Amino acid sequence: MSDLAVFITVAEQGSFVGAGRRLGVSASAVGKRVSRLEAELGARLLQRSTRALALTAEGETVLCRGRRMLEEAAAMRAELERAGSLPEGVLRLSLPPIGGVMMAELGAFQLRYPEVSLELDYSERNVDLIEEGFDAAIRVGAGDDGKLRSLALPGFRRLIVAAPDYLARHGRPDAPEQLADHRLIHYRSPNSGKLEDWPLADAELPRALVCNSVHARLEFALQGQGIACLPDVSIRRELDDGSLRPLLSSENGELIALRLLWPSSRGLSARLKAFLDFMHSQVSGCCG
């Protein structure tokens, strides 16, 4: 491409000397670059005489197409430079299948950076960020593995909850062991196939319903079908309006960690850097 640019300058200036002055090099250096381009293309581009230079038919073709190629190359470079400095494009994130996790923060990020499109993939599977083309992931209880960098996010607690209608019909358990006398809505991991343990309860618990969806468990609990153990981030509205009530002081249970992870082995795109900076500011703000 650089030899092509030299040739175009020669054609525009009409001489090696004029092109050399324009480019800040000697006329002989210009001549060598043009000769190298001719050898590479296998065609004579200039008719040389002691008095002037003239383009051959092949030279006319290369001049016309070469200008378009250089313009396209300049436009591509400008686009890449712009992409490297402005947050835009698609940001692919992997998230745990837990409703409400970082939803307010993700919404606020989109309002601040409308040129960035979020592509959110909810899965319990620990995706390979690099191999599968994800920019970052939010994971439950995950640290980094050497290839990933991480940022601690505000965690969540799992609450034992029931609808007022269910409690009116079946009574309110006052101790964890009384859960054995109730209809319980369980979660089974699609990855491991295991039932999720409940906070404050060590014994095997009865199973009225088993599913692998937070949304389904929430809906069944709201229908009064039983007692469920749900992430507090998924049921804030229901707790606030009283349609679900926490039981057995489970709100004092273990805080479950969340972490934001991203690859450490590659340069950051402008959109990922903007996202990481934004999440850092959100974490700092929530932590005082």
Contacts in CASP RR format, 6 or more apart in sequence:
PFRMAT RR
TARGET T0000
AUTHOR 0000-0000-0000
METHOD contacts of the structure
MODEL  1
MSDLAVFITVAEQGSFVGAGRRLGVSASAVGKRVSRLEAELGARLLQRST
RALALTAEGETVLCRGRRMLEEAAAMRAELERAGSLPEGVLRLSLPPIGG
VMMAELGAFQLRYPEVSLELDYSERNVDLIEEGFDAAIRVGAGDDGKLRS
LALPGFRRLIVAAPDYLARHGRPDAPEQLADHRLIHYRSPNSGKLEDWPL
ADAELPRALVCNSVHARLEFALQGQGIACLPDVSIRRELDDGSLRPLLSS
ENGELIALRLLWPSSRGLSARLKAFLDFMHSQVSGCCG
1 69 0 8 1.000
1 70 0 8 1.000
1 73 0 8 1.000
2 33 0 8 1.000
3 33 0 8 1.000
3 34 0 8 1.000
3 36 0 8 1.000
3 37 0 8 1.000
3 40 0 8 1.000
4 37 0 8 1.000
4 62 0 8 1.000
4 66 0 8 1.000
4 69 0 8 1.000
4 70 0 8 1.000
5 70 0 8 1.000
6 19 0 8 1.000
6 23 0 8 1.000
6 30 0 8 1.000
6 33 0 8 1.000
6 34 0 8 1.000
6 37 0 8 1.000
7 33 0 8 1.000
7 34 0 8 1.000
7 37 0 8 1.000
7 45 0 8 1.000
7 62 0 8 1.000
7 63 0 8 1.000
8 63 0 8 1.000
8 66 0 8 1.000
8 67 0 8 1.000
8 70 0 8 1.000
9 19 0 8 1.000
9 20 0 8 1.000
9 22 0 8 1.000
9 23 0 8 1.000
9 30 0 8 1.000
10 16 0 8 1.000
10 19 0 8 1.000
10 30 0 8 1.000
10 31 0 8 1.000
10 34 0 8 1.000
10 46 0 8 1.000
10 53 0 8 1.000
11 46 0 8 1.000
11 55 0 8 1.000
11 59 0 8 1.000
11 63 0 8 1.000
12 19 0 8 1.000
13 19 0 8 1.000
13 20 0 8 1.000
13 21 0 8 1.000
13 22 0 8 1.000
14 52 0 8 1.000
14 53 0 8 1.000
15 27 0 8 1.000
15 52 0 8 1.000
15 53 0 8 1.000
16 27 0 8 1.000
16 28 0 8 1.000
16 30 0 8 1.000
16 31 0 8 1.000
16 34 0 8 1.000
16 53 0 8 1.000
17 27 0 8 1.000
18 27 0 8 1.000
19 27 0 8 1.000
19 30 0 8 1.000
20 26 0 8 1.000
20 27 0 8 1.000
20 29 0 8 1.000
20 30 0 8 1.000
23 30 0 8 1.000
34 45 0 8 1.000
34 46 0 8 1.000
37 45 0 8 1.000
38 44 0 8 1.000
38 45 0 8 1.000
38 46 0 8 1.000
41 58 0 8 1.000
41 62 0 8 1.000
43 56 0 8 1.000
43 58 0 8 1.000
43 59 0 8 1.000
43 62 0 8 1.000
44 56 0 8 1.000
44 58 0 8 1.000
45 55 0 8 1.000
45 56 0 8 1.000
45 58 0 8 1.000
45 59 0 8 1.000
45 62 0 8 1.000
46 53 0 8 1.000
46 54 0 8 1.000
46 55 0 8 1.000
46 56 0 8 1.000
46 59 0 8 1.000
47 53 0 8 1.000
47 54 0 8 1.000
47 55 0 8 1.000
47 56 0 8 1.000
55 63 0 8 1.000
83 89 0 8 1.000
83 269 0 8 1.000
83 270 0 8 1.000
84 269 0 8 1.000
84 270 0 8 1.000
85 270 0 8 1.000
86 115 0 8 1.000
86 270 0 8 1.000
87 113 0 8 1.000
87 115 0 8 1.000
87 116 0 8 1.000
87 270 0 8 1.000
87 271 0 8 1.000
87 273 0 8 1.000
87 274 0 8 1.000
87 275 0 8 1.000
88 113 0 8 1.000
88 115 0 8 1.000
88 116 0 8 1.000
88 270 0 8 1.000
88 271 0 8 1.000
89 115 0 8 1.000
89 116 0 8 1.000
89 117 0 8 1.000
89 271 0 8 1.000
90 116 0 8 1.000
90 117 0 8 1.000
90 118 0 8 1.000
90 119 0 8 1.000
90 271 0 8 1.000
91 116 0 8 1.000
91 117 0 8 1.000
91 118 0 8 1.000
91 119 0 8 1.000
91 135 0 8 1.000
91 136 0 8 1.000
91 271 0 8 1.000
91 272 0 8 1.000
91 275 0 8 1.000
92 119 0 8 1.000
92 121 0 8 1.000
92 133 0 8 1.000
92 134 0 8 1.000
92 135 0 8 1.000
93 106 0 8 1.000
93 118 0 8 1.000
93 119 0 8 1.000
93 120 0 8 1.000
93 121 0 8 1.000
93 134 0 8 1.000
93 135 0 8 1.000
93 136 0 8 1.000
93 137 0 8 1.000
93 138 0 8 1.000
94 121 0 8 1.000
94 123 0 8 1.000
94 127 0 8 1.000
94 129 0 8 1.000
94 134 0 8 1.000
94 136 0 8 1.000
94 137 0 8 1.000
94 138 0 8 1.000
94 139 0 8 1.000
95 101 0 8 1.000
95 102 0 8 1.000
95 120 0 8 1.000
95 121 0 8 1.000
95 122 0 8 1.000
95 123 0 8 1.000
95 137 0 8 1.000
95 138 0 8 1.000
96 122 0 8 1.000
96 123 0 8 1.000
96 124 0 8 1.000
96 138 0 8 1.000
96 139 0 8 1.000
96 140 0 8 1.000
97 122 0 8 1.000
97 123 0 8 1.000
97 124 0 8 1.000
97 213 0 8 1.000
97 214 0 8 1.000
98 140 0 8 1.000
98 156 0 8 1.000
98 214 0 8 1.000
98 231 0 8 1.000
98 233 0 8 1.000
98 234 0 8 1.000
99 214 0 8 1.000
99 215 0 8 1.000
99 231 0 8 1.000
99 233 0 8 1.000
99 234 0 8 1.000
100 231 0 8 1.000
100 233 0 8 1.000
100 234 0 8 1.000
100 236 0 8 1.000
101 138 0 8 1.000
101 156 0 8 1.000
101 231 0 8 1.000
101 233 0 8 1.000
101 258 0 8 1.000
102 138 0 8 1.000
102 153 0 8 1.000
102 258 0 8 1.000
105 278 0 8 1.000
105 279 0 8 1.000
105 282 0 8 1.000
106 118 0 8 1.000
106 120 0 8 1.000
108 278 0 8 1.000
108 282 0 8 1.000
109 116 0 8 1.000
109 118 0 8 1.000
109 275 0 8 1.000
109 278 0 8 1.000
109 279 0 8 1.000
110 116 0 8 1.000
110 118 0 8 1.000
112 278 0 8 1.000
113 271 0 8 1.000
113 274 0 8 1.000
113 275 0 8 1.000
113 278 0 8 1.000
116 271 0 8 1.000
116 274 0 8 1.000
116 275 0 8 1.000
121 127 0 8 1.000
121 134 0 8 1.000
124 189 0 8 1.000
124 190 0 8 1.000
124 191 0 8 1.000
125 191 0 8 1.000
126 137 0 8 1.000
126 139 0 8 1.000
126 142 0 8 1.000
127 134 0 8 1.000
127 137 0 8 1.000
129 135 0 8 1.000
129 136 0 8 1.000
129 137 0 8 1.000
129 148 0 8 1.000
129 261 0 8 1.000
129 262 0 8 1.000
129 263 0 8 1.000
130 147 0 8 1.000
130 263 0 8 1.000
130 265 0 8 1.000
130 266 0 8 1.000
135 262 0 8 1.000
135 269 0 8 1.000
135 271 0 8 1.000
135 272 0 8 1.000
135 275 0 8 1.000
136 260 0 8 1.000
136 261 0 8 1.000
136 262 0 8 1.000
136 272 0 8 1.000
136 275 0 8 1.000
136 276 0 8 1.000
137 260 0 8 1.000
137 261 0 8 1.000
137 262 0 8 1.000
138 153 0 8 1.000
138 258 0 8 1.000
138 259 0 8 1.000
138 260 0 8 1.000
138 261 0 8 1.000
139 258 0 8 1.000
139 259 0 8 1.000
139 261 0 8 1.000
140 256 0 8 1.000
140 257 0 8 1.000
140 258 0 8 1.000
141 256 0 8 1.000
141 257 0 8 1.000
141 258 0 8 1.000
141 259 0 8 1.000
142 150 0 8 1.000
142 257 0 8 1.000
142 259 0 8 1.000
142 261 0 8 1.000
143 150 0 8 1.000
143 259 0 8 1.000
143 261 0 8 1.000
144 150 0 8 1.000
144 261 0 8 1.000
144 264 0 8 1.000
146 264 0 8 1.000
147 263 0 8 1.000
147 264 0 8 1.000
147 265 0 8 1.000
148 261 0 8 1.000
148 262 0 8 1.000
148 263 0 8 1.000
148 264 0 8 1.000
149 261 0 8 1.000
149 262 0 8 1.000
149 263 0 8 1.000
149 264 0 8 1.000
150 259 0 8 1.000
150 260 0 8 1.000
150 261 0 8 1.000
150 262 0 8 1.000
151 259 0 8 1.000
151 260 0 8 1.000
151 276 0 8 1.000
151 279 0 8 1.000
151 280 0 8 1.000
151 283 0 8 1.000
152 257 0 8 1.000
152 258 0 8 1.000
152 259 0 8 1.000
152 283 0 8 1.000
153 258 0 8 1.000
153 259 0 8 1.000
153 260 0 8 1.000
153 279 0 8 1.000
153 283 0 8 1.000
154 258 0 8 1.000
154 283 0 8 1.000
154 286 0 8 1.000
154 287 0 8 1.000
155 255 0 8 1.000
155 256 0 8 1.000
155 257 0 8 1.000
155 258 0 8 1.000
156 231 0 8 1.000
156 232 0 8 1.000
156 233 0 8 1.000
156 255 0 8 1.000
156 256 0 8 1.000
156 258 0 8 1.000
157 199 0 8 1.000
157 231 0 8 1.000
157 232 0 8 1.000
157 250 0 8 1.000
157 251 0 8 1.000
157 253 0 8 1.000
157 254 0 8 1.000
157 255 0 8 1.000
157 256 0 8 1.000
158 198 0 8 1.000
158 199 0 8 1.000
158 229 0 8 1.000
158 230 0 8 1.000
158 231 0 8 1.000
158 232 0 8 1.000
158 250 0 8 1.000
158 253 0 8 1.000
158 254 0 8 1.000
158 256 0 8 1.000
159 229 0 8 1.000
159 230 0 8 1.000
159 231 0 8 1.000
159 232 0 8 1.000
159 235 0 8 1.000
159 239 0 8 1.000
159 246 0 8 1.000
159 247 0 8 1.000
159 250 0 8 1.000
159 251 0 8 1.000
160 179 0 8 1.000
160 198 0 8 1.000
160 199 0 8 1.000
160 200 0 8 1.000
160 227 0 8 1.000
160 228 0 8 1.000
160 229 0 8 1.000
160 246 0 8 1.000
160 247 0 8 1.000
160 248 0 8 1.000
160 250 0 8 1.000
161 221 0 8 1.000
161 227 0 8 1.000
161 228 0 8 1.000
161 229 0 8 1.000
161 230 0 8 1.000
161 235 0 8 1.000
161 238 0 8 1.000
161 239 0 8 1.000
161 244 0 8 1.000
161 245 0 8 1.000
161 246 0 8 1.000
161 247 0 8 1.000
161 250 0 8 1.000
162 172 0 8 1.000
162 221 0 8 1.000
162 224 0 8 1.000
162 226 0 8 1.000
162 227 0 8 1.000
162 228 0 8 1.000
162 244 0 8 1.000
162 245 0 8 1.000
162 247 0 8 1.000
163 221 0 8 1.000
163 222 0 8 1.000
163 223 0 8 1.000
163 224 0 8 1.000
163 226 0 8 1.000
163 243 0 8 1.000
163 244 0 8 1.000
163 245 0 8 1.000
164 242 0 8 1.000
164 243 0 8 1.000
164 245 0 8 1.000
165 224 0 8 1.000
166 183 0 8 1.000
166 221 0 8 1.000
166 224 0 8 1.000
166 225 0 8 1.000
166 226 0 8 1.000
166 227 0 8 1.000
167 245 0 8 1.000
169 224 0 8 1.000
170 182 0 8 1.000
170 183 0 8 1.000
170 226 0 8 1.000
172 247 0 8 1.000
173 179 0 8 1.000
173 181 0 8 1.000
173 182 0 8 1.000
173 227 0 8 1.000
173 247 0 8 1.000
173 248 0 8 1.000
174 248 0 8 1.000
175 248 0 8 1.000
176 200 0 8 1.000
176 201 0 8 1.000
176 202 0 8 1.000
176 203 0 8 1.000
176 248 0 8 1.000
177 201 0 8 1.000
177 203 0 8 1.000
179 198 0 8 1.000
179 201 0 8 1.000
179 205 0 8 1.000
179 206 0 8 1.000
179 227 0 8 1.000
179 248 0 8 1.000
180 203 0 8 1.000
180 205 0 8 1.000
180 206 0 8 1.000
182 206 0 8 1.000
182 226 0 8 1.000
182 227 0 8 1.000
183 206 0 8 1.000
183 208 0 8 1.000
183 209 0 8 1.000
183 225 0 8 1.000
183 226 0 8 1.000
183 227 0 8 1.000
184 198 0 8 1.000
184 205 0 8 1.000
184 206 0 8 1.000
184 207 0 8 1.000
184 208 0 8 1.000
184 209 0 8 1.000
184 226 0 8 1.000
184 227 0 8 1.000
184 228 0 8 1.000
185 208 0 8 1.000
185 209 0 8 1.000
185 210 0 8 1.000
185 211 0 8 1.000
185 217 0 8 1.000
185 220 0 8 1.000
185 221 0 8 1.000
185 225 0 8 1.000
185 226 0 8 1.000
185 227 0 8 1.000
185 228 0 8 1.000
185 229 0 8 1.000
186 195 0 8 1.000
186 196 0 8 1.000
186 205 0 8 1.000
186 207 0 8 1.000
186 209 0 8 1.000
186 210 0 8 1.000
186 211 0 8 1.000
186 229 0 8 1.000
187 195 0 8 1.000
187 196 0 8 1.000
187 210 0 8 1.000
187 211 0 8 1.000
187 212 0 8 1.000
187 214 0 8 1.000
187 217 0 8 1.000
187 229 0 8 1.000
188 194 0 8 1.000
188 195 0 8 1.000
188 196 0 8 1.000
188 210 0 8 1.000
188 211 0 8 1.000
188 212 0 8 1.000
189 195 0 8 1.000
189 196 0 8 1.000
189 212 0 8 1.000
190 212 0 8 1.000
195 207 0 8 1.000
195 210 0 8 1.000
196 229 0 8 1.000
198 205 0 8 1.000
198 229 0 8 1.000
199 229 0 8 1.000
199 250 0 8 1.000
199 253 0 8 1.000
199 254 0 8 1.000
200 248 0 8 1.000
200 249 0 8 1.000
200 250 0 8 1.000
200 253 0 8 1.000
208 225 0 8 1.000
208 226 0 8 1.000
209 217 0 8 1.000
209 220 0 8 1.000
209 225 0 8 1.000
209 226 0 8 1.000
211 217 0 8 1.000
211 220 0 8 1.000
214 230 0 8 1.000
214 231 0 8 1.000
214 234 0 8 1.000
217 228 0 8 1.000
217 230 0 8 1.000
218 228 0 8 1.000
218 230 0 8 1.000
218 234 0 8 1.000
218 235 0 8 1.000
218 238 0 8 1.000
220 226 0 8 1.000
220 228 0 8 1.000
221 227 0 8 1.000
221 228 0 8 1.000
221 230 0 8 1.000
221 244 0 8 1.000
222 238 0 8 1.000
222 243 0 8 1.000
222 244 0 8 1.000
227 247 0 8 1.000
229 250 0 8 1.000
230 244 0 8 1.000
231 256 0 8 1.000
232 239 0 8 1.000
232 251 0 8 1.000
235 244 0 8 1.000
238 244 0 8 1.000
239 245 0 8 1.000
239 246 0 8 1.000
260 276 0 8 1.000
260 279 0 8 1.000
262 268 0 8 1.000
262 272 0 8 1.000
262 276 0 8 1.000
268 276 0 8 1.000
END
